Amino acid sequence: MKTALLAGSTGLIGNQLLQMLLHDPYYTTVKAISRKPLSVQHPKLQNIVADFNTLTQHSDTLQADDVFCCLGTTIRQAGSQEAFRKVDYDYPLELARLTKNLGATQYLIITALGANAKSGIFYNRVKGEVEKAIEGVGFQSYHIFRPSLLLGDRTEKRAGEGAATAVYTALGFLIPLKYKAIDSAKVARGMVHLAKESRPGVFIHESKELQQY
């Protein structure tokens, strides 16, 4: 009788992950946080409509065993570095603290290839900083996923990704596996598979490893 909680269910990975969790008998309840009601309907699904700026007001609905965090944006979409940091650092960390206090034992988060708290690149530095901050929350099991460029159909296109995808696809045989573009479904499958192992500890899964799923 396991309950999964998913944040970021409308994104490229999150959307696929939601479907996998709903159809996996391992989880009897799947809670999905979203700003607007989801169009998905399923007997196992509990849609928590909430604003992450006031997430504490919904703490009575956030109890879960495994927490999947697929939140993420770009600086261009967010509009500023400050707004980007709120989505990619503040929200995942707040979710971690709230759910840990409510009894969650496992946290799985998507960051990015190159995440490093000491990086000179703002995007990579924030990704690395949130990894470390959540590690300090003290989950029994903590999984970090660092995919390369994601392949898949986004509902919202990101500037430059179309051209990058074309290059990665055409010249993929020349690119080392670590940096090769990865199907978003592989990342989602990897998250479900590793969550079900329930191994205690801190684990970092680079894009190269995730290609096997």
Secondary structure as UniProt FT lines:
FT   STRAND          2..7
FT   TURN            9..10
FT   HELIX           12..22
FT   TURN            25..26
FT   STRAND          27..34
FT   TURN            43..44
FT   STRAND          45..49
FT   HELIX           52..61
FT   STRAND          66..69
FT   HELIX           75..78
FT   HELIX           81..85
FT   HELIX           86..90
FT   HELIX           91..101
FT   TURN            102..103
FT   STRAND          106..110
FT   TURN            113..114
FT   TURN            117..118
FT   HELIX           122..135
FT   TURN            136..137
FT   STRAND          141..146
FT   STRAND          150..151
FT   TURN            159..160
FT   HELIX           161..170
FT   HELIX           172..174
FT   TURN            177..179
FT   STRAND          182..183
FT   HELIX           184..197
FT   STRAND          201..206
FT   HELIX           207..210
FT   TURN            211..212
//
